[in-house]
Amino acid sequence: MSENTVNLNDYKQHEKDTGSADYQIALMTQRIAHLTQHLGTHVKDNSSRRGLLKLVAQRRKLLNYVKDHSEERYQKIITGLGLRR
């Protein structure tokens, strides 16, 4: 997981930011990468798989929100995190 670690500080809008959509998307991306790696070795862990699917859906909703409000922030997030869309 070390090769695709996300620097969360790049997505903070101020020093104590933990609630902005940008930061939440970056945090979810980090958790999704960890869960994906976990499911690679623990194939039958269906509760973690369900959590992963919920995280992906929640990240998609936040990405849609950011895209509706600011196209340039959306593009920055997509390219910075290496997401497909």
mmCIF file as gemmi writes it, N, C-alpha and C atoms, coordinates in Angstrom:
data_model
loop_
_atom_site.group_PDB
_atom_site.id
_atom_site.type_symbol
_atom_site.label_atom_id
_atom_site.label_alt_id
_atom_site.label_comp_id
_atom_site.label_asym_id
_atom_site.label_entity_id
_atom_site.label_seq_id
_atom_site.pdbx_PDB_ins_code
_atom_site.Cartn_x
_atom_site.Cartn_y
_atom_site.Cartn_z
_atom_site.occupancy
_atom_site.B_iso_or_equiv
_atom_site.pdbx_formal_charge
_atom_site.auth_seq_id
_atom_site.auth_asym_id
_atom_site.pdbx_PDB_model_num
ATOM 1 N N . MET Axp A 1 ? 0.817 -1.198 0 1 0 ? 1 A 1
ATOM 2 C CA . MET Axp A 1 ? 0 0 0 1 0 ? 1 A 1
ATOM 3 C C . MET Axp A 1 ? 0.854 1.253 0 1 0 ? 1 A 1
ATOM 4 N N . SER Axp A 2 ? 2.107 1.132 0.292 1 0 ? 2 A 1
ATOM 5 C CA . SER Axp A 2 ? 2.965 2.298 0.398 1 0 ? 2 A 1
ATOM 6 C C . SER Axp A 2 ? 3.144 3.021 -0.936 1 0 ? 2 A 1
ATOM 7 N N . GLU Axp A 3 ? 3.056 2.297 -2.064 1 0 ? 3 A 1
ATOM 8 C CA . GLU Axp A 3 ? 3.267 2.951 -3.351 1 0 ? 3 A 1
ATOM 9 C C . GLU Axp A 3 ? 2.094 3.802 -3.796 1 0 ? 3 A 1
ATOM 10 N N . ASN Axp A 4 ? 0.887 3.57 -3.275 1 0 ? 4 A 1
ATOM 11 C CA . ASN Axp A 4 ? -0.264 4.381 -3.665 1 0 ? 4 A 1
ATOM 12 C C . ASN Axp A 4 ? -0.867 5.107 -2.465 1 0 ? 4 A 1
ATOM 13 N N . THR Axp A 5 ? 0.001 5.565 -1.561 1 0 ? 5 A 1
ATOM 14 C CA . THR Axp A 5 ? -0.452 6.317 -0.407 1 0 ? 5 A 1
ATOM 15 C C . THR Axp A 5 ? -0.829 7.728 -0.837 1 0 ? 5 A 1
ATOM 16 N N . VAL Axp A 6 ? -1.954 8.179 -0.325 1 0 ? 6 A 1
ATOM 17 C CA . VAL Axp A 6 ? -2.466 9.504 -0.653 1 0 ? 6 A 1
ATOM 18 C C . VAL Axp A 6 ? -1.997 10.487 0.405 1 0 ? 6 A 1
ATOM 19 N N . ASN Axp A 7 ? -1.478 11.639 -0.01 1 0 ? 7 A 1
ATOM 20 C CA . ASN Axp A 7 ? -1.11 12.684 0.94 1 0 ? 7 A 1
ATOM 21 C C . ASN Axp A 7 ? -2.35 13.51 1.238 1 0 ? 7 A 1
ATOM 22 N N . LEU Axp A 8 ? -2.946 13.277 2.391 1 0 ? 8 A 1
ATOM 23 C CA . LEU Axp A 8 ? -4.208 13.927 2.738 1 0 ? 8 A 1
ATOM 24 C C . LEU Axp A 8 ? -4.062 15.433 2.911 1 0 ? 8 A 1
ATOM 25 N N . ASN Axp A 9 ? -2.866 15.902 3.272 1 0 ? 9 A 1
ATOM 26 C CA . ASN Axp A 9 ? -2.665 17.338 3.483 1 0 ? 9 A 1
ATOM 27 C C . ASN Axp A 9 ? -2.857 18.146 2.2 1 0 ? 9 A 1
ATOM 28 N N . ASP Axp A 10 ? -2.686 17.512 1.047 1 0 ? 10 A 1
ATOM 29 C CA . ASP Axp A 10 ? -2.875 18.211 -0.225 1 0 ? 10 A 1
ATOM 30 C C . ASP Axp A 10 ? -4.34 18.58 -0.463 1 0 ? 10 A 1
ATOM 31 N N . TYR Axp A 11 ? -5.259 17.916 0.229 1 0 ? 11 A 1
ATOM 32 C CA . TYR Axp A 11 ? -6.681 18.123 -0.02 1 0 ? 11 A 1
ATOM 33 C C . TYR Axp A 11 ? -7.376 18.908 1.088 1 0 ? 11 A 1
ATOM 34 N N . LYS Axp A 12 ? -6.613 19.329 2.095 1 0 ? 12 A 1
ATOM 35 C CA . LYS Axp A 12 ? -7.191 20.165 3.15 1 0 ? 12 A 1
ATOM 36 C C . LYS Axp A 12 ? -7.295 21.599 2.653 1 0 ? 12 A 1
ATOM 37 N N . GLN Axp A 13 ? -8.39 22.255 3.017 1 0 ? 13 A 1
ATOM 38 C CA . GLN Axp A 13 ? -8.562 23.641 2.613 1 0 ? 13 A 1
ATOM 39 C C . GLN Axp A 13 ? -7.989 24.599 3.65 1 0 ? 13 A 1
ATOM 40 N N . HIS Axp A 14 ? -7.824 24.131 4.881 1 0 ? 14 A 1
ATOM 41 C CA . HIS Axp A 14 ? -7.144 24.864 5.933 1 0 ? 14 A 1
ATOM 42 C C . HIS Axp A 14 ? -6.543 23.859 6.898 1 0 ? 14 A 1
ATOM 43 N N . GLU Axp A 15 ? -5.821 24.32 7.9 1 0 ? 15 A 1
ATOM 44 C CA . GLU Axp A 15 ? -5.033 23.439 8.759 1 0 ? 15 A 1
ATOM 45 C C . GLU Axp A 15 ? -5.863 22.38 9.481 1 0 ? 15 A 1
ATOM 46 N N . LYS Axp A 16 ? -7.025 22.747 10.002 1 0 ? 16 A 1
ATOM 47 C CA . LYS Axp A 16 ? -7.836 21.826 10.787 1 0 ? 16 A 1
ATOM 48 C C . LYS Axp A 16 ? -8.989 21.218 9.99 1 0 ? 16 A 1
ATOM 49 N N . ASP Axp A 17 ? -8.879 21.231 8.69 1 0 ? 17 A 1
ATOM 50 C CA . ASP Axp A 17 ? -9.951 20.748 7.827 1 0 ? 17 A 1
ATOM 51 C C . ASP Axp A 17 ? -10.075 19.231 7.894 1 0 ? 17 A 1
ATOM 52 N N . THR Axp A 18 ? -11.252 18.753 8.276 1 0 ? 18 A 1
ATOM 53 C CA . THR Axp A 18 ? -11.539 17.321 8.239 1 0 ? 18 A 1
ATOM 54 C C . THR Axp A 18 ? -12.887 17.05 7.594 1 0 ? 18 A 1
ATOM 55 N N . GLY Axp A 19 ? -13.613 18.095 7.221 1 0 ? 19 A 1
ATOM 56 C CA . GLY Axp A 19 ? -14.966 17.9 6.741 1 0 ? 19 A 1
ATOM 57 C C . GLY Axp A 19 ? -15.229 18.292 5.311 1 0 ? 19 A 1
ATOM 58 N N . SER Axp A 20 ? -14.268 18.909 4.635 1 0 ? 20 A 1
ATOM 59 C CA . SER Axp A 20 ? -14.527 19.315 3.258 1 0 ? 20 A 1
ATOM 60 C C . SER Axp A 20 ? -14.655 18.083 2.374 1 0 ? 20 A 1
ATOM 61 N N . ALA Axp A 21 ? -15.39 18.226 1.299 1 0 ? 21 A 1
ATOM 62 C CA . ALA Axp A 21 ? -15.618 17.104 0.388 1 0 ? 21 A 1
ATOM 63 C C . ALA Axp A 21 ? -14.298 16.605 -0.195 1 0 ? 21 A 1
ATOM 64 N N . ASP Axp A 22 ? -13.381 17.509 -0.506 1 0 ? 22 A 1
ATOM 65 C CA . ASP Axp A 22 ? -12.095 17.12 -1.077 1 0 ? 22 A 1
ATOM 66 C C . ASP Axp A 22 ? -11.339 16.194 -0.122 1 0 ? 22 A 1
ATOM 67 N N . TYR Axp A 23 ? -11.273 16.589 1.141 1 0 ? 23 A 1
ATOM 68 C CA . TYR Axp A 23 ? -10.56 15.795 2.136 1 0 ? 23 A 1
ATOM 69 C C . TYR Axp A 23 ? -11.246 14.45 2.359 1 0 ? 23 A 1
ATOM 70 N N . GLN Axp A 24 ? -12.57 14.464 2.426 1 0 ? 24 A 1
ATOM 71 C CA . GLN Axp A 24 ? -13.306 13.215 2.634 1 0 ? 24 A 1
ATOM 72 C C . GLN Axp A 24 ? -13.093 12.246 1.478 1 0 ? 24 A 1
ATOM 73 N N . ILE Axp A 25 ? -13.06 12.752 0.252 1 0 ? 25 A 1
ATOM 74 C CA . ILE Axp A 25 ? -12.832 11.905 -0.918 1 0 ? 25 A 1
ATOM 75 C C . ILE Axp A 25 ? -11.437 11.291 -0.852 1 0 ? 25 A 1
ATOM 76 N N . ALA Axp A 26 ? -10.436 12.091 -0.485 1 0 ? 26 A 1
ATOM 77 C CA . ALA Axp A 26 ? -9.071 11.575 -0.379 1 0 ? 26 A 1
ATOM 78 C C . ALA Axp A 26 ? -8.979 10.514 0.72 1 0 ? 26 A 1
ATOM 79 N N . LEU Axp A 27 ? -9.635 10.747 1.847 1 0 ? 27 A 1
ATOM 80 C CA . LEU Axp A 27 ? -9.629 9.784 2.943 1 0 ? 27 A 1
ATOM 81 C C . LEU Axp A 27 ? -10.322 8.486 2.54 1 0 ? 27 A 1
ATOM 82 N N . MET Axp A 28 ? -11.453 8.605 1.852 1 0 ? 28 A 1
ATOM 83 C CA . MET Axp A 28 ? -12.164 7.413 1.385 1 0 ? 28 A 1
ATOM 84 C C . MET Axp A 28 ? -11.327 6.64 0.374 1 0 ? 28 A 1
ATOM 85 N N . THR Axp A 29 ? -10.615 7.342 -0.485 1 0 ? 29 A 1
ATOM 86 C CA . THR Axp A 29 ? -9.764 6.682 -1.469 1 0 ? 29 A 1
ATOM 87 C C . THR Axp A 29 ? -8.682 5.872 -0.776 1 0 ? 29 A 1
ATOM 88 N N . GLN Axp A 30 ? -8.125 6.424 0.275 1 0 ? 30 A 1
ATOM 89 C CA . GLN Axp A 30 ? -7.111 5.71 1.046 1 0 ? 30 A 1
ATOM 90 C C . GLN Axp A 30 ? -7.705 4.457 1.69 1 0 ? 30 A 1
ATOM 91 N N . ARG Axp A 31 ? -8.892 4.567 2.269 1 0 ? 31 A 1
ATOM 92 C CA . ARG Axp A 31 ? -9.552 3.422 2.894 1 0 ? 31 A 1
ATOM 93 C C . ARG Axp A 31 ? -9.954 2.368 1.857 1 0 ? 31 A 1
ATOM 94 N N . ILE Axp A 32 ? -10.411 2.821 0.688 1 0 ? 32 A 1
ATOM 95 C CA . ILE Axp A 32 ? -10.786 1.896 -0.385 1 0 ? 32 A 1
ATOM 96 C C . ILE Axp A 32 ? -9.566 1.103 -0.849 1 0 ? 32 A 1
ATOM 97 N N . ALA Axp A 33 ? -8.42 1.762 -0.975 1 0 ? 33 A 1
ATOM 98 C CA . ALA Axp A 33 ? -7.196 1.07 -1.386 1 0 ? 33 A 1
ATOM 99 C C . ALA Axp A 33 ? -6.809 0.014 -0.348 1 0 ? 33 A 1
ATOM 100 N N . HIS Axp A 34 ? -6.941 0.361 0.925 1 0 ? 34 A 1
ATOM 101 C CA . HIS Axp A 34 ? -6.612 -0.587 1.99 1 0 ? 34 A 1
ATOM 102 C C . HIS Axp A 34 ? -7.561 -1.784 1.97 1 0 ? 34 A 1
ATOM 103 N N . LEU Axp A 35 ? -8.854 -1.53 1.836 1 0 ? 35 A 1
ATOM 104 C CA . LEU Axp A 35 ? -9.829 -2.621 1.808 1 0 ? 35 A 1
ATOM 105 C C . LEU Axp A 35 ? -9.651 -3.504 0.568 1 0 ? 35 A 1
ATOM 106 N N . THR Axp A 36 ? -9.305 -2.909 -0.554 1 0 ? 36 A 1
ATOM 107 C CA . THR Axp A 36 ? -9.075 -3.68 -1.771 1 0 ? 36 A 1
ATOM 108 C C . THR Axp A 36 ? -7.906 -4.631 -1.576 1 0 ? 36 A 1
ATOM 109 N N . GLN Axp A 37 ? -6.851 -4.133 -0.952 1 0 ? 37 A 1
ATOM 110 C CA . GLN Axp A 37 ? -5.696 -4.978 -0.663 1 0 ? 37 A 1
ATOM 111 C C . GLN Axp A 37 ? -6.08 -6.092 0.321 1 0 ? 37 A 1
ATOM 112 N N . HIS Axp A 38 ? -6.867 -5.767 1.321 1 0 ? 38 A 1
ATOM 113 C CA . HIS Axp A 38 ? -7.323 -6.747 2.306 1 0 ? 38 A 1
ATOM 114 C C . HIS Axp A 38 ? -8.145 -7.851 1.644 1 0 ? 38 A 1
ATOM 115 N N . LEU Axp A 39 ? -9.034 -7.457 0.743 1 0 ? 39 A 1
ATOM 116 C CA . LEU Axp A 39 ? -9.891 -8.441 0.09 1 0 ? 39 A 1
ATOM 117 C C . LEU Axp A 39 ? -9.125 -9.311 -0.905 1 0 ? 39 A 1
ATOM 118 N N . GLY Axp A 40 ? -7.958 -8.871 -1.313 1 0 ? 40 A 1
ATOM 119 C CA . GLY Axp A 40 ? -7.132 -9.696 -2.176 1 0 ? 40 A 1
ATOM 120 C C . GLY Axp A 40 ? -6.636 -10.942 -1.458 1 0 ? 40 A 1
ATOM 121 N N . THR Axp A 41 ? -6.407 -10.82 -0.162 1 0 ? 41 A 1
ATOM 122 C CA . THR Axp A 41 ? -5.93 -11.967 0.603 1 0 ? 41 A 1
ATOM 123 C C . THR Axp A 41 ? -7.043 -12.671 1.363 1 0 ? 41 A 1
ATOM 124 N N . HIS Axp A 42 ? -8.111 -11.958 1.702 1 0 ? 42 A 1
ATOM 125 C CA . HIS Axp A 42 ? -9.231 -12.534 2.446 1 0 ? 42 A 1
ATOM 126 C C . HIS Axp A 42 ? -10.468 -12.53 1.552 1 0 ? 42 A 1
ATOM 127 N N . VAL Axp A 43 ? -10.509 -13.459 0.639 1 0 ? 43 A 1
ATOM 128 C CA . VAL Axp A 43 ? -11.513 -13.471 -0.424 1 0 ? 43 A 1
ATOM 129 C C . VAL Axp A 43 ? -12.929 -13.646 0.113 1 0 ? 43 A 1
ATOM 130 N N . LYS Axp A 44 ? -13.097 -14.389 1.192 1 0 ? 44 A 1
ATOM 131 C CA . LYS Axp A 44 ? -14.44 -14.696 1.692 1 0 ? 44 A 1
ATOM 132 C C . LYS Axp A 44 ? -14.95 -13.707 2.731 1 0 ? 44 A 1
ATOM 133 N N . ASP Axp A 45 ? -14.273 -12.591 2.928 1 0 ? 45 A 1
ATOM 134 C CA . ASP Axp A 45 ? -14.671 -11.597 3.917 1 0 ? 45 A 1
ATOM 135 C C . ASP Axp A 45 ? -15.768 -10.705 3.328 1 0 ? 45 A 1
ATOM 136 N N . ASN Axp A 46 ? -16.998 -11.198 3.383 1 0 ? 46 A 1
ATOM 137 C CA . ASN Axp A 46 ? -18.101 -10.484 2.743 1 0 ? 46 A 1
ATOM 138 C C . ASN Axp A 46 ? -18.517 -9.224 3.483 1 0 ? 46 A 1
ATOM 139 N N . SER Axp A 47 ? -18.32 -9.149 4.783 1 0 ? 47 A 1
ATOM 140 C CA . SER Axp A 47 ? -18.682 -7.935 5.5 1 0 ? 47 A 1
ATOM 141 C C . SER Axp A 47 ? -17.758 -6.781 5.11 1 0 ? 47 A 1
ATOM 142 N N . SER Axp A 48 ? -16.485 -7.061 4.912 1 0 ? 48 A 1
ATOM 143 C CA . SER Axp A 48 ? -15.574 -6.018 4.437 1 0 ? 48 A 1
ATOM 144 C C . SER Axp A 48 ? -15.888 -5.64 2.992 1 0 ? 48 A 1
ATOM 145 N N . ARG Axp A 49 ? -16.297 -6.616 2.194 1 0 ? 49 A 1
ATOM 146 C CA . ARG Axp A 49 ? -16.673 -6.332 0.807 1 0 ? 49 A 1
ATOM 147 C C . ARG Axp A 49 ? -17.869 -5.388 0.758 1 0 ? 49 A 1
ATOM 148 N N . ARG Axp A 50 ? -18.844 -5.621 1.649 1 0 ? 50 A 1
ATOM 149 C CA . ARG Axp A 50 ? -20.02 -4.747 1.704 1 0 ? 50 A 1
ATOM 150 C C . ARG Axp A 50 ? -19.613 -3.335 2.121 1 0 ? 50 A 1
ATOM 151 N N . GLY Axp A 51 ? -18.72 -3.247 3.095 1 0 ? 51 A 1
ATOM 152 C CA . GLY Axp A 51 ? -18.219 -1.939 3.512 1 0 ? 51 A 1
ATOM 153 C C . GLY Axp A 51 ? -17.496 -1.223 2.399 1 0 ? 51 A 1
ATOM 154 N N . LEU Axp A 52 ? -16.732 -1.98 1.617 1 0 ? 52 A 1
ATOM 155 C CA . LEU Axp A 52 ? -16.022 -1.405 0.475 1 0 ? 52 A 1
ATOM 156 C C . LEU Axp A 52 ? -17.003 -0.837 -0.548 1 0 ? 52 A 1
ATOM 157 N N . LEU Axp A 53 ? -18.042 -1.597 -0.853 1 0 ? 53 A 1
ATOM 158 C CA . LEU Axp A 53 ? -19.036 -1.127 -1.822 1 0 ? 53 A 1
ATOM 159 C C . LEU Axp A 53 ? -19.754 0.12 -1.33 1 0 ? 53 A 1
ATOM 160 N N . LYS Axp A 54 ? -20.029 0.176 -0.031 1 0 ? 54 A 1
ATOM 161 C CA . LYS Axp A 54 ? -20.671 1.361 0.533 1 0 ? 54 A 1
ATOM 162 C C . LYS Axp A 54 ? -19.748 2.576 0.45 1 0 ? 54 A 1
ATOM 163 N N . LEU Axp A 55 ? -18.456 2.364 0.714 1 0 ? 55 A 1
ATOM 164 C CA . LEU Axp A 55 ? -17.486 3.458 0.618 1 0 ? 55 A 1
ATOM 165 C C . LEU Axp A 55 ? -17.38 3.979 -0.812 1 0 ? 55 A 1
ATOM 166 N N . VAL Axp A 56 ? -17.354 3.068 -1.769 1 0 ? 56 A 1
ATOM 167 C CA . VAL Axp A 56 ? -17.245 3.474 -3.179 1 0 ? 56 A 1
ATOM 168 C C . VAL Axp A 56 ? -18.465 4.299 -3.581 1 0 ? 56 A 1
ATOM 169 N N . ALA Axp A 57 ? -19.655 3.87 -3.134 1 0 ? 57 A 1
ATOM 170 C CA . ALA Axp A 57 ? -20.876 4.612 -3.464 1 0 ? 57 A 1
ATOM 171 C C . ALA Axp A 57 ? -20.882 5.984 -2.808 1 0 ? 57 A 1
ATOM 172 N N . GLN Axp A 58 ? -20.415 6.049 -1.56 1 0 ? 58 A 1
ATOM 173 C CA . GLN Axp A 58 ? -20.383 7.332 -0.856 1 0 ? 58 A 1
ATOM 174 C C . GLN Axp A 58 ? -19.376 8.285 -1.508 1 0 ? 58 A 1
ATOM 175 N N . ARG Axp A 59 ? -18.223 7.749 -1.939 1 0 ? 59 A 1
ATOM 176 C CA . ARG Axp A 59 ? -17.232 8.583 -2.622 1 0 ? 59 A 1
ATOM 177 C C . ARG Axp A 59 ? -17.784 9.093 -3.946 1 0 ? 59 A 1
ATOM 178 N N . ARG Axp A 60 ? -18.538 8.22 -4.659 1 0 ? 60 A 1
ATOM 179 C CA . ARG Axp A 60 ? -19.136 8.631 -5.93 1 0 ? 60 A 1
ATOM 180 C C . ARG Axp A 60 ? -20.105 9.789 -5.72 1 0 ? 60 A 1
ATOM 181 N N . LYS Axp A 61 ? -20.91 9.734 -4.642 1 0 ? 61 A 1
ATOM 182 C CA . LYS Axp A 61 ? -21.853 10.817 -4.344 1 0 ? 61 A 1
ATOM 183 C C . LYS Axp A 61 ? -21.117 12.114 -4.058 1 0 ? 61 A 1
ATOM 184 N N . LEU Axp A 62 ? -20.042 12.046 -3.28 1 0 ? 62 A 1
ATOM 185 C CA . LEU Axp A 62 ? -19.271 13.254 -2.989 1 0 ? 62 A 1
ATOM 186 C C . LEU Axp A 62 ? -18.598 13.806 -4.246 1 0 ? 62 A 1
ATOM 187 N N . LEU Axp A 63 ? -18.109 12.918 -5.109 1 0 ? 63 A 1
ATOM 188 C CA . LEU Axp A 63 ? -17.506 13.383 -6.362 1 0 ? 63 A 1
ATOM 189 C C . LEU Axp A 63 ? -18.545 14.083 -7.241 1 0 ? 63 A 1
ATOM 190 N N . ASN Axp A 64 ? -19.766 13.548 -7.275 1 0 ? 64 A 1
ATOM 191 C CA . ASN Axp A 64 ? -20.827 14.205 -8.037 1 0 ? 64 A 1
ATOM 192 C C . ASN Axp A 64 ? -21.14 15.58 -7.458 1 0 ? 64 A 1
ATOM 193 N N . TYR Axp A 65 ? -21.139 15.691 -6.13 1 0 ? 65 A 1
ATOM 194 C CA . TYR Axp A 65 ? -21.389 16.975 -5.461 1 0 ? 65 A 1
ATOM 195 C C . TYR Axp A 65 ? -20.317 17.988 -5.849 1 0 ? 65 A 1
ATOM 196 N N . VAL Axp A 66 ? -19.053 17.578 -5.782 1 0 ? 66 A 1
ATOM 197 C CA . VAL Axp A 66 ? -17.958 18.494 -6.119 1 0 ? 66 A 1
ATOM 198 C C . VAL Axp A 66 ? -18.039 18.894 -7.587 1 0 ? 66 A 1
ATOM 199 N N . LYS Axp A 67 ? -18.357 17.937 -8.454 1 0 ? 67 A 1
ATOM 200 C CA . LYS Axp A 67 ? -18.448 18.237 -9.88 1 0 ? 67 A 1
ATOM 201 C C . LYS Axp A 67 ? -19.548 19.247 -10.17 1 0 ? 67 A 1
ATOM 202 N N . ASP Axp A 68 ? -20.669 19.143 -9.466 1 0 ? 68 A 1
ATOM 203 C CA . ASP Axp A 68 ? -21.767 20.089 -9.659 1 0 ? 68 A 1
ATOM 204 C C . ASP Axp A 68 ? -21.407 21.494 -9.197 1 0 ? 68 A 1
ATOM 205 N N . HIS Axp A 69 ? -20.541 21.601 -8.189 1 0 ? 69 A 1
ATOM 206 C CA . HIS Axp A 69 ? -20.232 22.909 -7.619 1 0 ? 69 A 1
ATOM 207 C C . HIS Axp A 69 ? -18.967 23.541 -8.185 1 0 ? 69 A 1
ATOM 208 N N . SER Axp A 70 ? -17.973 22.732 -8.542 1 0 ? 70 A 1
ATOM 209 C CA . SER Axp A 70 ? -16.731 23.299 -9.059 1 0 ? 70 A 1
ATOM 210 C C . SER Axp A 70 ? -16.024 22.277 -9.945 1 0 ? 70 A 1
ATOM 211 N N . GLU Axp A 71 ? -16.071 22.503 -11.231 1 0 ? 71 A 1
ATOM 212 C CA . GLU Axp A 71 ? -15.452 21.581 -12.19 1 0 ? 71 A 1
ATOM 213 C C . GLU Axp A 71 ? -13.936 21.518 -12.014 1 0 ? 71 A 1
ATOM 214 N N . GLU Axp A 72 ? -13.304 22.647 -11.69 1 0 ? 72 A 1
ATOM 215 C CA . GLU Axp A 72 ? -11.839 22.635 -11.557 1 0 ? 72 A 1
ATOM 216 C C . GLU Axp A 72 ? -11.388 21.871 -10.308 1 0 ? 72 A 1
ATOM 217 N N . ARG Axp A 73 ? -12.127 21.986 -9.201 1 0 ? 73 A 1
ATOM 218 C CA . ARG Axp A 73 ? -11.812 21.186 -8.01 1 0 ? 73 A 1
ATOM 219 C C . ARG Axp A 73 ? -11.986 19.7 -8.308 1 0 ? 73 A 1
ATOM 220 N N . TYR Axp A 74 ? -13.032 19.361 -9.053 1 0 ? 74 A 1
ATOM 221 C CA . TYR Axp A 74 ? -13.299 17.977 -9.436 1 0 ? 74 A 1
ATOM 222 C C . TYR Axp A 74 ? -12.138 17.416 -10.256 1 0 ? 74 A 1
ATOM 223 N N . GLN Axp A 75 ? -11.683 18.168 -11.251 1 0 ? 75 A 1
ATOM 224 C CA . GLN Axp A 75 ? -10.57 17.713 -12.092 1 0 ? 75 A 1
ATOM 225 C C . GLN Axp A 75 ? -9.289 17.552 -11.287 1 0 ? 75 A 1
ATOM 226 N N . LYS Axp A 76 ? -9.062 18.462 -10.333 1 0 ? 76 A 1
ATOM 227 C CA . LYS Axp A 76 ? -7.875 18.375 -9.479 1 0 ? 76 A 1
ATOM 228 C C . LYS Axp A 76 ? -7.912 17.103 -8.641 1 0 ? 76 A 1
ATOM 229 N N . ILE Axp A 77 ? -9.081 16.778 -8.1 1 0 ? 77 A 1
ATOM 230 C CA . ILE Axp A 77 ? -9.217 15.579 -7.277 1 0 ? 77 A 1
ATOM 231 C C . ILE Axp A 77 ? -9.013 14.328 -8.117 1 0 ? 77 A 1
ATOM 232 N N . ILE Axp A 78 ? -9.665 14.275 -9.275 1 0 ? 78 A 1
ATOM 233 C CA . ILE Axp A 78 ? -9.582 13.1 -10.145 1 0 ? 78 A 1
ATOM 234 C C . ILE Axp A 78 ? -8.144 12.834 -10.573 1 0 ? 78 A 1
ATOM 235 N N . THR Axp A 79 ? -7.452 13.867 -11.006 1 0 ? 79 A 1
ATOM 236 C CA . THR Axp A 79 ? -6.072 13.664 -11.462 1 0 ? 79 A 1
ATOM 237 C C . THR Axp A 79 ? -5.128 13.408 -10.285 1 0 ? 79 A 1
ATOM 238 N N . GLY Axp A 80 ? -5.343 14.081 -9.172 1 0 ? 80 A 1
ATOM 239 C CA . GLY Axp A 80 ? -4.468 13.911 -8.014 1 0 ? 80 A 1
ATOM 240 C C . GLY Axp A 80 ? -4.561 12.53 -7.393 1 0 ? 80 A 1
ATOM 241 N N . LEU Axp A 81 ? -5.761 11.961 -7.381 1 0 ? 81 A 1
ATOM 242 C CA . LEU Axp A 81 ? -5.954 10.655 -6.774 1 0 ? 81 A 1
ATOM 243 C C . LEU Axp A 81 ? -5.853 9.51 -7.779 1 0 ? 81 A 1
ATOM 244 N N . GLY Axp A 82 ? -5.785 9.868 -9.062 1 0 ? 82 A 1
ATOM 245 C CA . GLY Axp A 82 ? -5.659 8.837 -10.085 1 0 ? 82 A 1
ATOM 246 C C . GLY Axp A 82 ? -6.922 8.032 -10.26 1 0 ? 82 A 1
ATOM 247 N N . LEU Axp A 83 ? -8.079 8.675 -10.152 1 0 ? 83 A 1
ATOM 248 C CA . LEU Axp A 83 ? -9.353 7.983 -10.297 1 0 ? 83 A 1
ATOM 249 C C . LEU Axp A 83 ? -9.773 7.98 -11.763 1 0 ? 83 A 1
ATOM 250 N N . ARG Axp A 84 ? -10.506 6.944 -12.153 1 0 ? 84 A 1
ATOM 251 C CA . ARG Axp A 84 ? -11.041 6.877 -13.523 1 0 ? 84 A 1
ATOM 252 C C . ARG Axp A 84 ? -12.408 7.515 -13.524 1 0 ? 84 A 1
ATOM 253 N N . ARG Axp A 85 ? -12.729 8.202 -14.604 1 0 ? 85 A 1
ATOM 254 C CA . ARG Axp A 85 ? -14.076 8.735 -14.812 1 0 ? 85 A 1
ATOM 255 C C . ARG Axp A 85 ? -14.125 9.486 -16.094 1 0 ? 85 A 1
